[in-house]
Amino acid sequence: MEDVYHPGLENVIACETQVSYLDTDHEEIVIRGYDLIALAKQKSYLEIAHLVVYGQLPNPPELEVFAKQIQQAKEIPTAILDILRALPKTTHLMDYLRTGISALAGSDPDLDDRSKEASLRKTIRLLAYMPQLVAASHAIKEGQEPFPSRPELSYSAQFLYRLTGAVPTHQEALIFDQALSAYIEHEMPNSTFTARVIASTLSDLYGSLTGAVASLKGTLHGGANEAVMLMMLEAQQADYVESYLLEKLANKERIMGFGHRVYMNKMDPRALLMKEALAQLVTVKGQEELYARFEIGEKVMLREKNLHPNLDYYAAPVFYLLGIPIELYTPIFFAARTAGLCAHVMEQHEHNRLFRPRVRYTGTRGLQVTQVNEER
Ligand code: SDX
């Protein structure tokens, strides 16, 4: 056995995939052969989801069918919402999401069918369920009823409406759609790896996504976008940001929204996309000070730690200016990533090899079991 140990599996190739690849040399996020940033600027989230799931961009009739299948998928059963209503109101929204996905498994007739056709049917249901589940969890936690669906709106516009109760402007819907596209798929982050590890035992899609939610909740991963907004609101205004961050760094704290295991010493291309979207929003909303606050944060972290922003750093203020409650940021991340996760689980089931790594044992050896005195 090769005794090579990579802590955190850093730079270890865990599997082969045709879904996506982070080409850091060329600063390209490859999604089924296309560049994600170019896709996000020219295609809708739903078109990119079709590409991620089916392997090709949809022509107009295919897109219409895909959108209709999602639109016509069942609403979340009341029994599932009742389970969420039974949760303590102190429950984190990511735990509502994890519970909801887990509970939905039992109502899916295709649950244990790993055929491509059944997996695609489950993916359609999950793409339909996620925005409902995210919005309903928040409403239930607030002791309110979820906003009614607005089938006349596009997928992203309806999703944003479900979160705020306000029909978004065209620009708001477009920016939210771009944010969903920025989050849709990103090679092998901890949550995707978690989903593939679970799928590699031939466990089901819902179970794989349930594990991925638990992973994404962590602040070193998806939970960062929520933490970024809370941090930058605590900094109060642009003039205080530098001293605020310097104090945190002096206390050896991690600054949420900065750094990335793959984008070492370079900016996450998705962060730049969201920074551009933020520039548009602050002008329309008259919130130029917020933009200044985030730009100063970026400059301080580059100067002090040579760390660049990741997607979460600039996605957070975009969600904030879209009027989305802060604790919904990570659930939105997960809802957007559903397309990528389903594609990876399908691929794992199609070309499976059980994940079962080994260890470098550093514990004690050679202890002998001695006869114990007490009666056995
Ligand atoms: C996402 O993998 C993906 O693709 C994930 C994601 C996706 O789309 O799925 O991109 C989404 O998870 C983005 C990352 C969101 N998380 C955060 O913003 C949390 C803050 N960031 C870090 O904790 C950190 O940068 C990680 C976890 C993202 C990456 O950490 P690594 O690769 O394990 O790097 P490291 O912890 O070994 O840090 C190297 C050095 C350390 O300094 P020393 O202790 O060696 O002196 O850099 C420092 C770290 O202390 N450092 C930071 C820092 N990130 C790294 N110092 C302060 N603030 C930070 N944010």
Residues whose N, C-alpha, C, O or C-beta is under 5 A from the ligand:
A	BS01	SDX	H186 P189 N190 T219 L220 H221 G222 A224 E253 R254 I255 M256 G257 F258 G259 H260 R261 N310 D312
